[in-house]
C-alpha cells in the first residue's frame, strides 16, 4: 500500500514550489514597442502578463507638492476596426477593477479616436454604463494607432498624491475591449486573460506581484493534480483490476496495486478539485463554473467508488453480482467523464501554446494503446482456453 508514498510526496512538493515565485521581473518590451517608447523618451519598460500589453513609464518626485509625477505609455496590438484600451491605478489595498481611476482610449467605427478619464465603480461591474468623469491627476492624455504595426497606444502624465499612492507598491489595472457606444466602452470579454489584467508593481525596481500571476500558479497546480490524479492514476487502477488479477485466489498483489492507484489518484484529484473550487469562488466569473457540475459528479462518484472498495459484499454474497455491475459501470462512466472534464478545463484556461492539450492527448493515446494490447491478449487467452475446454469433435472416419 506504500508503493507510491515517496513519489507522491515529492510530486506535491514540486507543485507547491510553483507558488513561491509570485513576485517576478517581467520580460523586456518587444522590439516594436521599444522603438515607440524610445521615440517618446521613456526610460522603463516591461511586458505585462496578459492581453499582449506593454507598459513604459518615467518617474519624477515632487517633494514640494507631495506628489509623484509619472509619465505613462501603454499599448497593445489591436487589429479590430473598433475597440478600446484602458489603463489605470487603484488606491485600494489590492489591484482590482472596482475603484480604478483610468484613462480609456476609444477607436470609433469611422476611424476617429478619443481619450478621456473614467471612474470604475461597483455599478460598472454590474453592467451599468461607464461614462467619462473628471479625474484631477491625469494630464496630457494622448491616443494613437499605428497602421504599420497595429499598435494601439495611450499615454498620460499622472500627478499622484504620495499619501494615497505608493509608487513602490502601485496597484495598476489594464484592459482591452472590442465594442463601444460613442464614449462609452462596452463590456470586455471575460476570458482568463481579461480577468487577470491587474497587478501590484514597484515602479522603482520594475518588480511586480500580480493577482493574475498567483492565480496562474494555482491553475497550474489544479490542472496538473487533476490530470495526474484523475486522468492517470485512476485509469491505471482500473486497468490493473481488469487485466492483472491472474490468480486472485493465490495472491492479492494486483488488488494492492489497484487500491494504491485508486487512493493516490483520488487524493491528488480531490485536492486539485478543491483548488479549482477556490479559484472559481475567488474569481466570481462564470468561466470558472462551466464544468463545475461535471467536476462535482466526478468527485461524488469517485468517493462512492472508494467507499465501495471498503463496503463491497463478500464473494459468495448473493448481491455480489449487482455490486460488481454497479462498480464496473460507474468506473467506466467516470473515466469518460474525467476525459471530458479535463478537456473542458484546458479549453477554459486557453494556454498560449497547445502543450497542455497535446500532452493529455498523448497520455490518453498511451493508455489507449496499453488497454488495446491487454484487451487483445485477454481475448486471445480467453478464446484459447475456451477452445481447450470445448475441443471440436473429430470427424468420423
C-alpha positions in Angstrom: 0.0 0.0 0.0 3.0 2.3 0.4 4.4 1.8 -3.1 3.6 5.4 -4.2 4.3 7.2 -0.9 7.6 9.0 -1.7 6.9 9.8 -5.4 3.6 11.4 -4.4 5.2 13.5 -1.6 8.0 14.7 -4.0 5.4 15.4 -6.7 3.2 17.5 -4.3 6.3 19.4 -3.0 7.3 20.2 -6.6 3.8 21.5 -7.3 3.8 23.8 -4.3 7.2 25.2 -5.3 5.4 26.9 -8.2 3.7 29.1 -5.6 6.9 30.5 -4.3 7.5 32.8 -7.3 4.6 35.1 -7.3 6.9 38.2 -7.5 9.0 38.5 -10.6 10.6 40.6 -13.2 8.7 40.5 -16.4 10.4 40.3 -19.8 11.5 43.5 -21.6 9.3 45.0 -24.2 9.1 43.9 -27.8 11.3 45.5 -30.4 8.3 47.4 -32.0 7.1 48.8 -28.7 10.7 49.6 -27.6 11.0 51.8 -30.7 7.8 53.6 -29.9 8.7 54.3 -26.3 12.3 55.4 -27.2 10.8 57.9 -29.7 8.9 59.4 -26.7 11.9 59.2 -24.3 10.5 56.7 -21.8 13.1 55.0 -19.5 11.4 52.0 -18.0 9.5 49.3 -20.0 8.0 45.9 -19.4 5.7 43.4 -20.9 2.6 42.8 -18.9 1.4 39.2 -18.3 -1.9 39.4 -20.2 -3.5 40.7 -23.4 -0.1 41.2 -25.1 0.0 44.6 -23.3 3.3 46.6 -22.8 3.9 49.4 -20.4 6.5 52.2 -20.2 7.0 55.0 -17.7 9.2 57.7 -16.2 9.2 58.8 -12.6 9.9 62.2 -11.1 9.3 63.0 -7.4 7.9 66.5 -6.5 8.6 66.8 -2.7 7.3 70.3 -2.5 3.8 69.3 -3.8 4.0 65.9 -2.1 3.2 64.2 -5.4 4.9 61.8 -7.8 4.9 62.7 -11.4 4.6 59.6 -13.6 4.6 59.7 -17.4 3.0 56.5 -18.6 2.8 54.9 -22.1 0.7 51.9 -22.6 -0.2 49.8 -25.6 -1.0 46.5 -27.3 -1.7 45.3 -30.9 -5.3 45.7 -31.9 -6.3 44.6 -35.4 -10.1 45.3 -34.9 -11.6 48.3 -36.7 -13.1 49.5 -33.4 -12.2 48.9 -29.8 -10.9 50.5 -26.6 -7.8 50.4 -24.5 -7.7 51.2 -20.7 -5.1 51.7 -18.1 -5.5 53.0 -14.6 -4.4 53.0 -10.9 -6.3 51.8 -7.9 -5.7 53.3 -4.3 -7.3 50.2 -2.7 -5.3 47.6 -0.8 -5.4 45.2 -3.8 -5.3 45.5 -7.6 -8.9 45.2 -8.9 -11.3 46.7 -11.4 -13.7 48.4 -8.9 -12.2 51.7 -7.6 -9.8 52.1 -10.5 -9.1 55.6 -11.9 -8.4 55.1 -15.5 -7.8 56.6 -18.9 -9.6 54.9 -21.8 -8.8 55.4 -25.4 -11.6 54.6 -27.9 -11.3 53.9 -31.6 -14.5 54.8 -33.3 -16.1 52.9 -36.2 -15.3 55.9 -38.5 -11.7 55.7 -37.6 -11.6 58.7 -35.3 -10.0 58.4 -31.9 -10.8 59.9 -28.5 -9.5 59.6 -24.9 -10.9 60.5 -21.5 -10.8 59.7 -17.8 -13.2 57.3 -16.1 -14.0 56.2 -12.5 -14.8 52.5 -12.4 -17.3 51.8 -9.7 -19.2 48.7 -8.5 -22.2 49.7 -10.7 -19.9 49.3 -13.7 -19.2 45.7 -12.7 -23.0 45.1 -12.5 -23.4 46.2 -16.1 -24.2 49.9 -15.8 -22.7 52.1 -18.5 -19.3 53.7 -17.9 -19.3 57.4 -18.7 -16.3 59.9 -18.7 -15.7 61.6 -15.3 -13.2 64.2 -14.2 -10.0 63.0 -12.5 -7.7 65.8 -11.5 -4.4 64.0 -11.5 -4.5 62.9 -15.2 -3.0 65.4 -17.7 -1.5 65.5 -21.2 -3.6 62.5 -22.4 -2.9 61.2 -25.9 -4.1 58.3 -28.1 -2.5 56.9 -31.2 -2.9 54.0 -33.6 -0.2 52.8 -36.0 -1.4 51.3 -39.3 2.1 49.9 -39.8 2.4 47.6 -36.8 -1.2 47.9 -35.5 -0.2 49.2 -32.1 -3.0 51.0 -30.2 -1.4 53.2 -27.5 -2.4 55.7 -24.9 -0.3 58.0 -22.8 -0.7 60.5 -20.0 1.0 62.3 -17.2 -0.1 61.5 -13.6 0.5 63.6 -10.5 -0.2 61.0 -7.9 -0.6 62.2 -4.2 2.1 60.4 -2.2 -0.4 60.0 0.7 -2.7 57.8 -1.4 -0.4 56.1 -4.0 2.8 54.4 -3.2 4.9 54.0 -6.3 6.9 51.2 -4.7 3.6 49.3 -4.4 1.2 50.7 -7.0 -1.9 48.8 -8.0 -2.5 49.2 -11.7 -5.1 47.7 -14.0 -5.4 47.4 -17.7 -8.0 46.2 -20.1 -8.9 45.8 -23.8 -12.4 45.8 -25.2 -13.8 45.5 -28.7 -17.1 47.4 -28.7 -18.1 50.9 -27.7 -21.1 53.2 -27.9 -19.7 56.6 -28.5 -17.5 57.5 -25.5 -19.0 54.6 -23.5 -16.8 51.5 -23.6 -18.9 48.3 -23.6 -18.2 45.1 -21.7 -14.9 43.4 -22.4 -14.6 39.6 -22.8 -14.4 37.5 -19.7 -11.6 35.2 -20.6 -8.9 34.5 -18.1 -6.6 36.9 -19.9 -9.1 39.7 -19.2 -9.8 38.6 -15.7 -6.1 38.6 -14.7 -5.3 42.1 -16.0 -4.3 43.6 -12.7 -1.2 43.6 -10.5 0.9 45.5 -7.9 4.1 46.9 -9.4 7.2 48.6 -7.9 7.9 51.4 -10.4 11.4 51.9 -9.0 12.6 48.3 -9.2 10.4 47.0 -12.1 9.2 44.1 -9.9 5.5 43.1 -9.9 3.3 40.9 -7.8 0.1 40.1 -9.7 -3.2 38.5 -8.6 -3.2 37.0 -12.0 0.2 35.5 -11.6 -0.8 33.9 -8.3 -3.9 32.5 -9.9 -1.9 31.2 -12.8 0.3 29.1 -10.4 -2.8 27.8 -8.7 -4.4 26.9 -12.0 -1.2 25.0 -12.9 -1.5 23.1 -9.6 -5.2 22.5 -10.2 -4.6 21.2 -13.8 -1.6 19.0 -13.0 -3.2 17.4 -9.9 -6.4 16.7 -11.9 -4.6 15.3 -14.9 -2.2 13.1 -12.9 -4.7 12.1 -10.2 -7.9 11.6 -12.0 -6.5 11.4 -15.5 -3.6 8.9 -15.0 -3.7 7.1 -11.6 -7.5 6.2 -11.7 -7.3 4.7 -15.3 -4.2 2.8 -14.3 -6.0 1.5 -11.3 -8.9 0.3 -13.5 -6.6 -1.4 -15.9 -4.8 -3.1 -13.0 -8.0 -4.6 -11.7 -9.2 -5.7 -15.1 -6.1 -7.2 -16.6 -3.6 -8.2 -13.8 -5.8 -10.4 -11.5 -4.4 -13.6 -13.0 -4.5 -15.7 -9.8 -6.9 -14.0 -7.4 -7.1 -16.9 -5.0 -3.4 -17.4 -4.6 -2.2 -13.8 -4.4 -3.7 -10.3 -3.9 -0.7 -8.2 -5.2 -2.8 -7.0 -8.1 -5.5 -5.8 -5.6 -3.0 -3.9 -3.5 -1.7 -2.2 -6.7 -5.3 -1.4 -7.8 -6.2 0.1 -4.4 -2.9 2.1 -4.3 -3.6 3.7 -7.7 -7.2 4.5 -6.7 -6.2 6.1 -3.4 -3.4 8.1 -4.8 -5.5 9.2 -7.8 -8.4 10.1 -5.6 -6.3 12.2 -3.2 -4.4 14.1 -5.9 -7.6 14.6 -8.0 -9.7 15.7 -5.0 -7.0 18.2 -3.8 -6.9 19.6 -7.4 -10.7 19.8 -7.4 -10.6 21.8 -4.1 -8.1 24.2 -5.6 -10.3 24.6 -8.6 -13.4 25.3 -6.4 -11.4 28.0 -4.6 -10.3 29.6 -7.9 -14.0 29.7 -9.1 -15.2 31.2 -5.8 -12.4 33.8 -5.8 -12.9 34.9 -9.4 -16.7 35.3 -9.3 -16.7 34.9 -13.1 -18.8 32.3 -14.8 -16.0 31.0 -16.9 -14.6 29.1 -13.9 -18.0 27.4 -13.3 -18.6 26.0 -16.8 -17.6 22.5 -15.8 -18.4 22.7 -12.1 -21.3 20.2 -12.4 -19.1 17.6 -14.2 -16.3 18.1 -11.6 -18.8 17.6 -8.7 -20.1 14.5 -10.4 -16.6 13.1 -10.7 -15.7 13.9 -7.1 -19.0 12.5 -5.7 -18.9 9.2 -7.6 -15.2 8.7 -7.2 -15.9 9.0 -3.5 -18.6 6.3 -3.8 -16.1 4.1 -5.7 -13.6 4.5 -2.9 -16.3 3.6 -0.3 -17.4 0.7 -2.4 -13.9 -0.9 -2.0 -14.5 -0.9 1.7 -18.2 -1.9 1.7 -18.3 -4.5 -1.1 -20.2 -7.7 -0.3 -18.4 -10.9 0.2 -17.6 -13.1 -2.8 -20.4 -15.6 -2.0 -23.0 -13.0 -1.2 -26.0 -13.1 -3.5 -25.8 -9.4 -4.0 -22.2 -9.5 -5.2 -23.1 -9.7 -8.9 -25.1 -6.5 -8.6 -22.3 -4.7 -6.8 -19.9 -5.8 -9.5 -22.2 -4.4 -12.2 -22.6 -1.1 -10.4 -18.9 -0.8 -9.6 -17.7 -1.6 -13.1 -20.3 0.6 -14.9 -19.7 3.6 -12.7 -16.0 3.2 -13.1 -16.1 3.3 -16.9 -18.6 6.2 -16.7 -16.1 8.1 -14.5 -13.3 7.5 -16.9 -15.3 9.1 -19.8 -16.4 12.0 -17.6 -12.8 12.6 -16.4 -11.5 12.9 -20.0 -14.3 15.3 -21.0 -13.7 17.4 -17.8 -10.0 17.7 -18.4 -10.5 18.9 -22.0 -13.1 21.4 -20.7 -10.6 22.7 -18.2 -7.9 23.1 -20.8 -10.4 24.9 -23.0 -11.2 27.3 -20.2 -7.6 28.0 -19.5 -6.8 28.6 -23.1 -3.0 28.5 -22.8 -0.9 30.4 -25.3 0.5 27.2 -26.7 -1.2 23.8 -27.1 1.2 21.8 -24.9 -1.4 21.0 -22.2 -3.9 19.7 -24.8 -1.5 17.6 -26.7 0.3 16.3 -23.6 -3.1 15.0 -22.4 -3.9 13.6 -25.8 -0.5 11.8 -25.7 -1.4 10.4 -22.2 -4.7 9.1 -23.5 -3.0 7.6 -26.5 -0.5 5.7 -24.4 -3.3 4.5 -22.0 -5.3 3.5 -25.1 -2.5 1.5 -26.6 -1.9 -0.3 -23.3 -5.6 -1.0 -23.0 -5.8 -2.3 -26.5 -2.8 -4.6 -26.1 -4.1 -6.0 -22.8 -7.6 -6.5 -24.3 -6.2 -8.4 -27.3 -4.1 -10.6 -25.0 -7.1 -11.2 -22.7 -9.4 -12.2 -25.6 -6.8 -14.4 -27.2 -6.2 -16.2 -23.9 -10.0 -16.5 -23.3 -10.6 -18.0 -26.7 -7.7 -20.3 -26.4 -8.9 -21.5 -23.0 -12.4 -22.0 -24.4 -11.1 -24.0 -27.3 -9.2 -26.3 -24.9 -12.2 -26.8 -22.7 -14.5 -27.5 -25.6 -12.5 -29.3 -28.3 -14.1 -29.8 -31.7 -15.3 -33.4 -32.2 -13.1 -35.3 -34.6 -14.8 -36.2 -37.9 -16.0 -39.8 -38.3 -13.7 -41.8 -40.4 
